[in-house]
Amino acid sequence: MTSEQGGRSSHQNQQSGNPGGVKRRDAAGRERNRGTGRNRTDTAPGQRTRVADPARLVAFEVLRAVSGDDAYANLVLPTRIRRHGLDRRDAGFATELTYGALRAQGTYDAILAKCVDRPLSELDPAILDALRIGAHQLMAMRVPTHAALDQTVGLARAVIGAGPSGLVNAVLRKVAAKELPEWLEELTEGLTDEVKIASIEHSHPEWIVRAMRQALVAHGRDVSEITALLEADNQAPVVNLVALPGLGDLSEAFEAGFTAGELVADSALSSGGDLSRLESVRDGSVRVQDAGSQLVARALAAVEIATDLGATDGDDGEERWLDLCAGPGGKAALLAALAAQKGAWILANEPSAHRAKLVSQALGAVPEDTWTVRTGDGRDIGREHPDAFDRILVDAPCTGLGALRRRPESRWRRQLSDVGELGRLQRELLDSALAAVKPGGVVAYVTCSPHVAETIAVVDDSLRKRDDVELLDAGSVLDSVSLSGNLHAGNATSTIPGHEKMAQLWPHIHHSDAMFLALIRKN
């Protein structure tokens, strides 16, 4: 039985706030199509699937790479799709199955724990990944129950073994006995802790739910938005393209079915497809980049600086820009193109030699005389080059909690302890940037995380040490470079005094990654 005969249509799957992000209502209003074929338990032994369906095999292999090798799904999935020769339809099915199972892993593990007679930690990891794949088909995809069971058991039989396939069959039959709403009601029965309930219903670790609630309030939003925020994290993201200003052209993308971006100029949107077919993407003049990243880079390029304050003898008037943490090069490429338009020069710094090569490749479409790549520790630049740069981007290493839509495995990989460990580095990088920026120049402190400890607290601590800097209104600058002109990203209603000028983008509001931006001018 092929994946197409398994009863699914990837093109009909719609996004929702349920784990995995797929609505499951048929024409009669039922939550999920269990199909009209025979139940798996009615299938004669000689008719049972004994081979692995290629689309499900791809999803299984990606989950194994993620859980077993700490791989990133977005890097592994395309190579496995090509290796197994999936057509567009099967590739779409494998993609939804992979990312859906990863996003909803917490919810599915809670369900599976009710159906297994031992702790999940005692299961063979390969068996657990097969169960997660089966659970996602049963709970959140338009796959008939008999097909989900038959195909997942066949997968287990083919790649794990006959014995484990029996366990997979028994457990998934228990899972299939209830609809997802019934399971959620059972799992949350008697609970009063809103964080714990949200963690189960929306498949986020409790510490992340708690951090997101705190971040909403700190950035001037209502805590009741937490449900919409967590649901947005479970939505499949739209692919965002940016044409490098003065270099790229989106006409090819529009001819291929992309639509114009709604947040920022020179951008396009698509729900998927093979981007490598676009010559403009292959030559680097058009790049994949989230709208939030585009906005913060454009904000730094657009903000007014007081160049007369930083002028020195022999200054040729050319602005000098710095991307302090440039790898892998997405924002650096956009900044370099913007710098070239302004007659400026940019230094892209990256401590890792491998990632520095990626930065050079990303900058390949920009005239070579307008940029240089440096391999070194960004924390040294402030000491080595004081008062040297007009505009500095500090895209600080962070937990990445603002990009959980794109990197669903991150929510299970990150730990609360990571926040503290990254905080010291973030402060040191910002301090270095403030030392390296010219008087009158501006530093943009950016994270792809709304966590208060990675955003507001870092900026506060660095500003407290100096009396020669001031916060600019980042929300207003973001508005000036957006198509809408009114993003409501500023913290005008922040509950924390002094934080009104910082800005935060949100996936449930702006349909972008949750990028934080603070603009700091040295006086």
C-alpha positions as CSV (number, residue, x, y, z in Angstrom):
1,M,0.0,0.0,0.0
2,T,1.5,3.4,-1.0
3,S,1.2,6.5,1.2
4,E,-1.4,7.9,-1.3
5,Q,-3.5,4.7,-0.8
6,G,-3.1,5.3,2.9
7,G,-6.0,7.7,2.6
8,R,-4.4,11.1,3.1
9,S,-4.3,14.2,1.1
10,S,-1.6,16.6,2.2
11,H,-3.1,19.4,0.1
12,Q,-6.3,19.3,2.1
13,N,-4.6,19.5,5.5
14,Q,-5.5,22.8,7.1
15,Q,-3.7,24.5,10.0
16,S,-5.2,24.9,13.4
17,G,-4.2,25.4,17.0
18,N,-4.3,21.7,17.8
19,P,-1.1,19.8,18.3
20,G,0.4,19.4,14.9
21,G,-1.6,22.3,13.6
22,V,-4.1,20.4,11.4
23,K,-7.9,20.8,11.6
24,R,-9.7,17.4,11.4
25,R,-13.3,18.0,10.5
26,D,-15.1,16.3,7.7
27,A,-18.2,17.4,5.9
28,A,-20.4,15.9,8.6
29,G,-18.5,18.0,11.2
30,R,-16.7,15.1,12.8
31,E,-13.3,15.9,14.4
32,R,-11.4,13.3,12.4
33,N,-12.0,11.0,9.5
34,R,-11.5,7.5,10.8
35,G,-12.3,6.1,7.3
36,T,-14.8,3.5,6.2
37,G,-12.4,0.6,5.6
38,R,-11.9,-2.3,7.9
39,N,-10.2,-1.7,11.2
40,R,-6.6,-2.8,11.4
41,T,-7.5,-5.6,13.8
42,D,-9.8,-7.0,11.1
43,T,-7.0,-7.3,8.5
44,A,-6.0,-10.9,7.7
45,P,-2.3,-11.6,8.6
46,G,-1.5,-12.3,5.0
47,Q,-2.8,-8.9,4.0
48,R,-0.9,-6.8,6.5
49,T,1.7,-4.4,5.2
50,R,5.2,-5.6,5.6
51,V,7.1,-2.8,3.9
52,A,7.8,0.8,4.9
53,D,5.8,3.4,3.0
54,P,8.4,5.9,1.7
55,A,6.8,9.0,3.0
56,R,6.4,7.6,6.5
57,L,9.9,6.2,6.3
58,V,11.2,9.6,5.6
59,A,9.4,11.0,8.7
60,F,10.7,8.2,10.8
61,E,14.3,8.7,9.7
62,V,14.1,12.4,10.4
63,L,12.7,11.8,13.9
64,R,15.4,9.2,14.6
65,A,18.1,11.8,13.5
66,V,16.6,14.5,15.7
67,S,16.2,12.3,18.8
68,G,19.2,10.1,18.3
69,D,21.8,12.5,16.8
70,D,20.6,15.9,17.9
71,A,20.1,16.8,14.2
72,Y,17.9,19.6,13.0
73,A,14.8,18.5,11.2
74,N,14.9,21.4,8.6
75,L,18.4,20.2,7.5
76,V,17.7,16.5,7.5
77,L,14.3,16.4,5.9
78,P,15.1,17.8,2.4
79,T,18.0,15.3,2.0
80,R,15.8,12.3,3.0
81,I,13.0,13.4,0.7
82,R,15.5,13.5,-2.2
83,R,17.1,10.2,-1.2
84,H,13.8,8.4,-1.3
85,G,12.7,10.1,-4.4
86,L,9.3,11.4,-3.1
87,D,7.1,13.3,-5.4
88,R,5.6,16.6,-4.3
89,R,2.5,15.0,-2.8
90,D,4.4,12.5,-0.8
91,A,6.9,15.1,0.2
92,G,4.1,17.3,1.6
93,F,2.8,14.3,3.6
94,A,6.2,13.5,5.0
95,T,6.8,17.1,5.9
96,E,3.5,17.4,7.8
97,L,4.1,14.1,9.5
98,T,7.6,15.0,10.6
99,Y,6.9,18.5,11.8
100,G,3.5,17.7,13.3
101,A,5.0,14.8,15.3
102,L,7.8,17.0,16.6
103,R,5.6,20.0,17.5
104,A,3.0,17.8,19.3
105,Q,5.6,15.5,20.9
106,G,4.7,16.5,24.4
107,T,1.0,15.9,24.0
108,Y,1.5,12.6,22.2
109,D,4.0,11.4,24.8
110,A,1.4,12.1,27.5
111,I,-1.2,10.1,25.6
112,L,1.3,7.3,24.9
113,A,2.2,7.1,28.6
114,K,-1.4,6.2,29.3
115,C,-1.2,3.4,26.7
116,V,2.1,1.8,27.6
117,D,2.7,-0.5,30.5
118,R,6.1,1.0,31.4
119,P,7.7,4.4,31.5
120,L,8.4,5.8,28.0
121,S,12.0,6.2,28.9
122,E,12.3,2.4,29.0
123,L,11.1,2.0,25.4
124,D,13.5,1.6,22.6
125,P,13.9,5.2,21.2
126,A,13.1,3.9,17.7
127,I,9.8,2.4,18.9
128,L,8.9,5.6,20.6
129,D,9.5,7.6,17.4
130,A,7.3,5.1,15.5
131,L,4.6,5.6,18.1
132,R,4.8,9.4,17.8
133,I,4.4,9.1,14.0
134,G,1.4,6.8,14.5
135,A,-0.1,9.1,17.1
136,H,0.1,12.2,14.8
137,Q,-1.7,10.4,12.0
138,L,-4.4,9.2,14.4
139,M,-4.9,12.4,16.3
140,A,-4.3,15.2,13.7
141,M,-4.2,14.1,10.1
142,R,-6.8,13.1,7.6
143,V,-5.6,9.5,7.6
144,P,-8.2,6.7,8.1
145,T,-7.6,4.8,11.3
146,H,-7.0,1.5,9.6
147,A,-4.5,3.1,7.2
148,A,-2.6,4.9,10.0
149,L,-2.4,1.6,12.0
150,D,-1.5,-0.6,9.1
151,Q,1.1,1.6,7.6
152,T,2.8,2.5,11.0
153,V,2.9,-1.1,12.0
154,G,4.3,-2.0,8.6
155,L,6.9,0.6,9.0
156,A,7.9,-0.8,12.5
157,R,8.0,-4.3,11.1
158,A,10.2,-3.3,8.2
159,V,12.8,-1.1,10.0
160,I,12.6,-2.2,13.7
161,G,11.4,-5.8,13.7
162,A,8.4,-8.1,14.0
163,G,8.4,-8.2,17.8
164,P,8.4,-4.4,18.2
165,S,5.7,-4.1,15.5
166,G,3.3,-6.0,17.8
167,L,3.9,-3.5,20.6
168,V,3.4,-0.6,18.2
169,N,0.1,-2.2,17.0
170,A,-1.2,-2.8,20.5
171,V,-0.3,0.7,21.8
172,L,-1.7,2.6,18.8
173,R,-5.0,0.6,19.0
174,K,-5.4,2.1,22.5
175,V,-4.5,5.5,21.2
176,A,-7.1,5.2,18.4
177,A,-9.8,4.4,20.9
178,K,-10.3,8.1,21.7
179,E,-10.4,11.4,19.8
180,L,-7.8,14.0,20.7
181,P,-10.3,16.2,22.6
182,E,-11.2,13.2,24.7
183,W,-7.6,12.5,25.4
184,L,-7.0,16.1,26.4
185,E,-9.9,16.1,28.7
186,E,-8.6,13.0,30.4
187,L,-5.0,14.3,30.7
188,T,-6.1,17.6,32.2
189,E,-8.9,16.3,34.4
190,G,-8.5,17.7,38.0
191,L,-5.7,20.1,37.1
192,T,-6.0,23.7,38.2
193,D,-2.5,25.0,37.2
194,E,-3.0,27.0,34.0
195,V,0.6,26.5,33.0
196,K,0.5,22.8,33.3
197,I,-2.8,22.6,31.4
198,A,-1.5,24.8,28.6
199,S,1.7,22.7,28.5
200,I,-0.3,19.5,27.8
201,E,-2.9,21.0,25.5
202,H,-0.4,23.0,23.4
203,S,2.7,20.7,23.6
204,H,5.2,23.1,25.2
205,P,7.4,22.4,28.2
206,E,6.0,24.1,31.3
207,W,9.1,26.4,31.7
208,I,8.5,27.8,28.2
209,V,4.8,28.4,28.8
210,R,5.7,30.2,32.0
211,A,8.4,32.3,30.2
212,M,6.0,33.2,27.4
213,R,3.3,34.4,29.9
214,Q,5.9,36.6,31.6
215,A,7.1,37.9,28.3
216,L,3.7,38.9,27.2
217,V,3.1,40.9,30.3
218,A,6.6,42.5,30.4
219,H,6.2,43.6,26.8
220,G,2.9,45.2,27.4
221,R,0.4,42.6,26.3
222,D,-2.3,40.7,28.1
223,V,-1.5,37.3,29.5
224,S,-4.7,35.9,28.0
225,E,-2.9,36.0,24.6
226,I,-0.9,32.9,25.7
227,T,-3.3,30.5,24.0
228,A,-3.0,32.3,20.7
229,L,0.8,32.5,21.0
230,L,1.2,28.8,21.7
231,E,-1.2,27.9,18.9
232,A,0.9,30.1,16.6
233,D,4.0,28.1,17.6
234,N,2.2,25.0,16.4
235,Q,1.4,26.4,13.0
236,A,3.5,25.4,9.9
237,P,5.3,28.6,9.0
238,V,5.0,30.3,5.6
239,V,8.2,30.5,3.6
240,N,9.4,34.1,3.4
241,L,11.7,35.4,0.7
242,V,13.6,38.7,0.5
243,A,15.1,40.3,-2.6
244,L,18.4,41.9,-1.6
245,P,17.9,45.7,-2.2
246,G,19.5,46.9,-5.4
247,L,20.5,43.3,-6.3
248,G,17.5,40.9,-6.3
249,D,14.2,40.7,-8.2
250,L,11.1,38.9,-7.1
251,S,9.5,38.6,-10.5
252,E,10.6,35.0,-10.9
253,A,9.1,34.1,-7.5
254,F,5.8,35.8,-8.3
255,E,5.7,33.8,-11.6
256,A,6.2,30.7,-9.5
257,G,3.1,31.4,-7.4
258,F,4.6,33.4,-4.5
259,T,2.6,36.4,-3.2
260,A,3.8,39.8,-2.1
261,G,4.9,40.0,1.6
262,E,2.5,42.0,3.8
263,L,5.0,43.2,6.4
264,V,8.1,44.4,4.6
265,A,9.1,45.6,1.2
266,D,10.9,43.4,-1.3
267,S,9.5,40.3,0.3
268,A,7.4,37.3,-0.9
269,L,5.5,34.5,0.7
270,S,4.9,30.9,-0.2
271,S,3.5,27.8,1.7
272,G,6.2,25.5,0.3
273,G,7.8,24.1,-2.8
274,D,11.3,23.5,-4.0
275,L,13.0,26.9,-3.7
276,S,16.1,25.6,-5.5
277,R,14.2,25.8,-8.8
278,L,14.4,29.6,-8.6
279,E,17.6,30.9,-10.2
280,S,17.4,34.1,-8.1
281,V,17.6,31.9,-5.0
282,R,20.4,29.9,-6.4
283,D,22.5,33.0,-7.2
284,G,21.8,34.5,-3.7
285,S,20.2,37.7,-4.8
286,V,16.9,36.4,-3.3
287,R,17.1,34.7,0.0
288,V,14.9,32.8,2.5
289,Q,14.5,35.0,5.5
290,D,11.7,35.5,8.1
291,A,9.9,38.8,7.9
292,G,10.9,39.6,11.5
293,S,14.6,39.3,10.6
294,Q,14.1,41.5,7.6
295,L,12.4,44.2,9.7
296,V,15.1,44.4,12.4
297,A,17.9,44.6,9.9
298,R,16.1,47.3,8.0
299,A,15.4,49.2,11.2
300,L,19.1,49.4,12.0
301,A,19.9,50.6,8.4
302,A,17.1,53.2,8.6
303,V,17.6,54.7,12.1
304,E,19.1,58.2,12.2
305,I,22.7,58.5,13.5
306,A,24.6,61.6,14.5
307,T,27.6,61.2,12.3
308,D,29.1,64.6,13.3
309,L,29.6,63.3,16.9
310,G,31.7,60.3,15.8
311,A,33.8,62.2,13.2
312,T,37.6,61.9,13.6
313,D,40.6,63.4,11.8
314,G,41.0,61.7,8.4
315,D,37.5,60.3,8.4
316,D,36.4,59.9,4.8
317,G,32.7,60.1,5.7
318,E,32.0,56.5,4.7
319,E,29.8,54.7,7.3
320,R,31.3,51.6,8.8
321,W,28.8,48.9,9.9
322,L,29.4,45.8,12.0
323,D,27.4,42.5,12.2
324,L,28.9,41.2,15.5
325,C,27.3,37.7,15.3
326,A,26.9,37.2,11.6
327,G,26.6,33.5,11.1
328,P,25.1,31.9,9.1
329,G,24.8,35.2,7.2
330,G,21.1,35.9,6.5
331,K,20.9,39.3,8.2
332,A,24.5,40.1,7.2
333,A,23.5,39.7,3.5
334,L,20.6,42.0,3.8
335,L,22.6,44.6,5.8
336,A,25.4,44.4,3.3
337,A,23.0,45.1,0.4
338,L,21.5,48.0,2.4
339,A,25.0,49.3,3.3
340,A,26.1,49.2,-0.4
341,Q,23.1,51.3,-1.3
342,K,24.2,53.9,1.3
343,G,27.8,53.8,0.2
344,A,28.8,52.1,3.5
345,W,31.1,49.2,4.3
346,I,30.3,46.3,6.6
347,L,32.4,44.0,8.7
348,A,30.7,40.6,9.3
349,N,32.2,38.9,12.4
350,E,31.7,35.2,13.2
351,P,33.7,33.2,15.8
352,S,33.2,29.8,14.1
353,A,35.4,29.2,11.0
354,H,32.8,27.0,9.4
355,R,30.0,29.5,9.9
356,A,32.2,32.3,8.7
357,K,32.5,30.4,5.4
358,L,28.7,30.3,5.3
359,V,28.7,34.1,5.9
360,S,31.0,34.6,3.0
361,Q,28.8,32.5,0.8
362,A,25.7,34.5,1.9
363,L,27.5,37.8,1.0
364,G,28.5,36.5,-2.4
365,A,25.8,38.4,-4.3
366,V,26.9,41.7,-2.8
367,P,29.8,43.7,-4.3
368,E,33.0,42.4,-2.7
369,D,34.5,45.8,-2.0
370,T,31.6,46.7,0.4
371,W,32.2,43.9,3.0
372,T,34.7,41.9,4.9
373,V,34.3,38.7,6.9
374,R,36.2,38.4,10.2
375,T,36.6,35.1,12.1
376,G,37.0,36.0,15.8
377,D,35.3,36.5,19.1
378,G,32.9,39.4,19.0
379,R,33.6,40.1,22.7
380,D,37.1,41.3,21.6
381,I,36.0,43.9,19.1
382,G,35.0,46.6,21.6
383,R,38.5,46.5,23.1
384,E,40.4,46.2,19.8
385,H,38.3,48.7,17.8
386,P,36.8,51.3,20.2
387,D,34.5,54.0,18.8
388,A,35.0,52.5,15.3
389,F,31.5,51.7,13.8
390,D,28.5,53.8,13.0
391,R,25.9,50.9,13.1
392,I,26.3,47.6,14.9
393,L,24.0,44.6,14.9
394,V,24.2,42.3,17.9
395,D,22.0,39.3,16.8
396,A,22.9,37.6,20.0
397,P,23.0,33.8,20.4
398,C,19.8,32.9,22.3
399,T,17.4,30.1,23.1
400,G,15.5,30.6,19.9
401,L,12.1,30.5,21.6
402,G,10.8,33.0,19.1
403,A,11.3,30.5,16.2
404,L,9.6,27.4,17.6
405,R,7.4,27.2,14.5
406,R,10.5,26.7,12.3
407,R,12.5,24.6,14.7
408,P,9.9,22.5,16.6
409,E,12.6,20.2,18.1
410,S,14.1,23.2,20.0
411,R,11.3,23.2,22.6
412,W,12.3,19.7,23.7
413,R,16.1,20.4,23.4
414,R,16.4,23.6,25.3
415,Q,16.5,23.7,29.1
416,L,15.8,26.5,31.5
417,S,19.4,26.5,32.5
418,D,20.3,27.5,29.0
419,V,18.8,31.0,29.6
420,G,21.3,31.7,32.4
421,E,24.3,30.4,30.5
422,L,23.4,32.4,27.4
423,G,22.7,35.5,29.4
424,R,26.4,36.1,30.3
425,L,27.4,35.9,26.7
426,Q,24.6,38.2,25.6
427,R,25.7,40.8,28.1
428,E,29.3,40.6,27.1
429,L,28.5,40.9,23.4
430,L,26.3,44.0,23.9
431,D,29.0,45.6,26.1
432,S,31.5,45.0,23.4
433,A,29.2,46.5,20.8
434,L,28.6,49.6,23.0
435,A,32.4,50.1,23.3
436,A,32.9,49.6,19.5
437,V,30.2,52.0,18.3
438,K,31.1,55.6,17.6
439,P,29.6,58.5,19.5
440,G,26.3,59.3,17.7
441,G,26.2,55.7,16.3
442,V,23.6,53.1,17.1
443,V,23.6,49.5,18.3
444,A,20.7,47.2,17.5
445,Y,20.4,44.4,20.2
446,V,18.3,41.6,18.7
447,T,17.2,38.2,19.8
448,C,14.9,35.6,18.3
449,S,13.4,35.1,21.7
450,P,10.9,37.1,23.8
451,H,12.2,35.7,27.1
452,V,12.6,38.6,29.5
453,A,16.0,37.3,30.7
454,E,17.3,37.4,27.2
455,T,15.7,40.8,26.2
456,I,14.8,43.4,28.7
457,A,17.1,42.2,31.4
458,V,20.2,42.1,29.2
459,V,19.6,45.6,27.9
460,D,18.9,47.0,31.3
461,D,22.1,45.5,32.8
462,S,24.3,46.9,30.0
463,L,22.7,50.4,30.1
464,R,23.0,50.5,33.9
465,K,26.8,50.4,33.5
466,R,27.1,53.4,31.2
467,D,26.0,57.1,31.3
468,D,26.8,57.8,27.7
469,V,24.0,55.9,26.0
470,E,20.2,56.2,25.4
471,L,17.4,54.0,24.2
472,L,15.7,55.0,20.9
473,D,12.1,54.2,20.1
474,A,12.6,50.9,18.4
475,G,8.8,50.5,17.8
476,S,8.6,53.7,15.8
477,V,11.6,52.8,13.7
478,L,10.1,49.3,12.9
479,D,6.9,51.1,11.9
480,S,8.9,53.3,9.5
481,V,10.3,50.3,7.6
482,S,7.2,48.2,7.6
483,L,4.5,48.2,4.9
484,S,1.7,48.7,7.4
485,G,3.4,51.6,9.2
486,N,1.7,50.5,12.4
487,L,3.0,47.1,13.7
488,H,2.1,47.7,17.4
489,A,5.4,46.1,18.2
490,G,6.5,48.8,20.7
491,N,6.1,48.4,24.5
492,A,4.0,51.5,25.0
493,T,1.9,49.7,27.7
494,S,4.8,47.9,29.3
495,T,4.3,47.2,33.0
496,I,8.0,47.8,33.6
497,P,9.0,51.5,33.7
498,G,11.7,52.5,31.2
499,H,11.0,49.7,28.7
500,E,8.5,51.5,26.6
501,K,11.0,52.1,23.8
502,M,11.9,48.4,23.3
503,A,10.0,46.4,20.6
504,Q,8.8,42.8,20.3
505,L,7.3,41.0,17.3
506,W,5.0,38.1,17.9
507,P,4.0,35.1,15.7
508,H,0.4,35.3,16.7
509,I,0.1,39.0,15.8
510,H,2.7,39.6,13.1
511,H,3.0,36.1,11.7
512,S,6.7,36.4,12.0
513,D,9.3,35.0,14.4
514,A,9.2,36.6,17.9
515,M,12.1,39.0,17.2
516,F,13.1,41.5,20.0
517,L,14.7,44.8,19.1
518,A,16.3,47.5,21.2
519,L,18.1,50.4,19.5
520,I,20.8,52.1,21.6
521,R,22.6,55.3,20.7
522,K,25.9,56.3,22.2
523,N,25.9,60.1,23.1
